[in-house]
Amino acid sequence: MKEQPKKKNSLKHVLFGSLIGTTIEFFDFYIYANAAVLVFPQLFFPSSSPTMATIQSLATFSIAFISRPLGSAFFGHYGDKIGRKFTLVAALLTMGVSTVAIGFLPSYASIGVAAPLLLMLCRFGQGVGLGGEWGGAVLLAIENAPPNKRAWYGMFPQLGAPIGLLLSGGTFLLLTDSMNSEDFMDYGWRIPFIASSLLVVVGFYIRTKISETPSFENSKIANEEVKIPFLTLIKSYKNQLIFGTLAAVTTFLVFYLMTVFTLSWATSDLGFAKRDALLIQLFSVLFFALFIPVSAVVADKIGRRKMLILATIAIALFGFFFSYFLNSGSTFLVTAFICMGMALMGFTYGPLGTFLSELFPTSVRYSGASLTFNMAGILGAAFAPMVAIWLASTYSLTYVGFYLTIAACISLVALLVISKEEHKF
């Protein structure tokens, strides 16, 4: 008798299971981003130059983007071979252990150069975990979705990014408001890293209750499994990997310019207090979160590719206003600028997971979607804050805007030439 696929997951389990994991992962990822600007330059990279200390700290921030494709290849292999469920749990634990460990690290004053080296090792682990998490969470959603609602289902794991950012930024704001500067630098900054262990336990419990996706089960029944997914991608899906990566670059760049770069620039060169800069950032994240579901609804009506093309054109134009707003000296205009950037981020981020997943068949989808997303992270985000600080310091903020516009033009070309073929689910 022909084997039948397992029963579908309930809608509640699918959407909450995909959302909770990415929320935890991005919370862990972003508390590092906040600490890399506000804490680590002083504790792990003492230097006579504050700018150099910040750049060194942001260099460790970039390590996770370099390790994310490694996580994609490793977890993607097992996600395509043995299933989404087990791989998602393993990726979550990898991220969780790495994050909690950061909370216990001694500073440079205590153990010297070993401190930043250990910090880099933990950051590497964060990248590996997130590299395996994102693709599986997106597939958990869209491989359970009706064909006409894939972007809508696929936007739930994407919502984990703004929620994680709100939680991380809100935590840092609460800590800086509730303790003096000395206590915060001594032990307060460690609290969110260590407390993330509670979120990991919750995510682990929820993930163990989820069954495999129907698409993966059907692929197993049809014997569509490939021996080494990564090699199959390189051999048969090179164009999807290359152009999918380039199409996603601008999404990463606009986000990290609006968060890490603006937080650093506002608190150093623009003279904003750290608390005020964090409040502006948290407020702007609401626009990010709001436009993710809006873009998903539009993408299900006009197509994921068309939605991304429109969003990318808007981002290219947005780059020309960088200097005007940030050099205005007006808190209102600076806030409005960051909010506009985060709204555009929502427009491009909402349908991105679904778009990248639809480029690949089920047998290599975990590996393919994860690799394109995380390779784009290297190109668009790994060094973006450092490059932007260098451009702004050496030339002017206008060149940071040009940096964004050029990246958007590259993504636009990739979106226009990429294959329109949609693989079965």
RAMOFEN-V318108 format. One record per backbone hydrogen bond with DSSP energy under -0.5 kcal/mol. CO is the residue of the C=O (numbers start at 1). NH is the residue of the N-H. If there is no record, write none. Layout:
# RAMOFEN-V318108
co | nh
CO | NH
CO | NH
This chain:
# RAMOFEN-V318108
co | nh
10 | 14
11 | 15
12 | 16
13 | 17
14 | 18
15 | 19
16 | 20
17 | 21
18 | 22
19 | 23
20 | 24
21 | 25
22 | 26
23 | 27
24 | 28
25 | 29
26 | 30
27 | 31
28 | 32
29 | 33
30 | 34
31 | 35
32 | 36
33 | 37
34 | 37
34 | 38
35 | 39
35 | 40
39 | 42
39 | 43
40 | 44
40 | 45
43 | 108
48 | 50
49 | 53
50 | 54
51 | 55
52 | 56
53 | 57
54 | 58
55 | 59
56 | 60
57 | 61
58 | 62
59 | 63
60 | 63
60 | 64
61 | 64
62 | 65
62 | 66
63 | 67
64 | 68
65 | 69
67 | 71
68 | 72
69 | 73
70 | 74
71 | 75
71 | 76
72 | 76
73 | 77
74 | 78
75 | 79
76 | 80
77 | 81
78 | 82
78 | 83
83 | 87
84 | 88
85 | 89
86 | 90
87 | 91
88 | 92
89 | 93
90 | 94
91 | 95
92 | 96
93 | 97
94 | 98
95 | 99
96 | 100
97 | 101
98 | 102
99 | 102
99 | 103
100 | 103
101 | 104
102 | 105
107 | 110
107 | 111
108 | 112
111 | 114
112 | 115
112 | 116
113 | 117
114 | 118
115 | 119
116 | 120
117 | 121
118 | 122
119 | 123
120 | 124
121 | 125
122 | 126
123 | 127
124 | 128
125 | 129
126 | 130
127 | 131
128 | 132
129 | 133
130 | 134
132 | 136
133 | 137
134 | 138
135 | 139
136 | 140
137 | 141
138 | 142
139 | 143
141 | 144
142 | 145
143 | 215
146 | 149
147 | 150
149 | 153
150 | 154
151 | 155
152 | 155
153 | 156
153 | 157
154 | 158
155 | 159
156 | 160
157 | 160
158 | 161
158 | 162
159 | 163
160 | 164
161 | 165
162 | 166
163 | 167
164 | 168
165 | 169
166 | 170
167 | 171
168 | 172
169 | 173
170 | 174
171 | 175
172 | 176
173 | 177
174 | 178
175 | 179
180 | 184
181 | 185
182 | 186
183 | 187
183 | 188
184 | 189
187 | 190
187 | 191
188 | 191
189 | 193
190 | 194
191 | 195
192 | 196
194 | 197
195 | 198
195 | 199
196 | 200
197 | 201
198 | 202
199 | 203
200 | 204
201 | 205
202 | 206
203 | 207
204 | 208
206 | 209
207 | 210
213 | 217
214 | 218
215 | 219
216 | 220
217 | 221
218 | 222
219 | 224
220 | 223
228 | 232
229 | 233
230 | 234
231 | 235
232 | 236
233 | 237
237 | 241
238 | 242
239 | 243
240 | 244
241 | 245
242 | 246
243 | 247
244 | 248
245 | 248
245 | 249
246 | 249
246 | 250
248 | 252
249 | 253
250 | 254
251 | 255
252 | 256
253 | 257
254 | 258
255 | 259
256 | 261
257 | 262
259 | 263
260 | 264
261 | 265
262 | 266
263 | 267
264 | 268
265 | 269
265 | 270
266 | 272
273 | 277
274 | 278
275 | 279
276 | 280
277 | 281
278 | 282
279 | 283
280 | 284
281 | 285
282 | 286
283 | 286
283 | 287
284 | 287
284 | 288
285 | 289
286 | 290
287 | 291
288 | 292
289 | 292
289 | 293
290 | 294
291 | 295
292 | 296
293 | 297
294 | 298
295 | 299
296 | 300
297 | 301
298 | 301
298 | 302
299 | 303
303 | 307
304 | 308
305 | 309
306 | 310
307 | 311
308 | 312
309 | 313
310 | 314
311 | 315
312 | 316
313 | 317
314 | 318
315 | 319
317 | 320
318 | 321
319 | 322
321 | 325
322 | 326
323 | 327
325 | 328
329 | 331
330 | 334
331 | 335
332 | 336
333 | 337
334 | 338
335 | 339
336 | 340
337 | 341
338 | 342
339 | 343
340 | 344
341 | 345
342 | 346
343 | 347
344 | 348
345 | 349
346 | 350
347 | 351
349 | 352
349 | 353
351 | 355
352 | 356
353 | 357
354 | 358
356 | 359
357 | 360
358 | 423
361 | 364
361 | 365
362 | 365
362 | 366
364 | 368
365 | 369
366 | 370
367 | 371
368 | 372
369 | 373
370 | 374
371 | 375
372 | 376
373 | 377
374 | 378
375 | 379
376 | 380
377 | 381
377 | 382
378 | 383
381 | 385
383 | 387
384 | 388
385 | 389
386 | 390
387 | 391
388 | 392
389 | 393
390 | 394
391 | 395
391 | 396
396 | 399
396 | 400
397 | 400
397 | 401
398 | 402
399 | 403
400 | 404
401 | 405
402 | 406
403 | 407
404 | 408
405 | 409
406 | 410
407 | 411
408 | 412
409 | 413
410 | 414
411 | 415
412 | 416
413 | 417
414 | 418
421 | 423
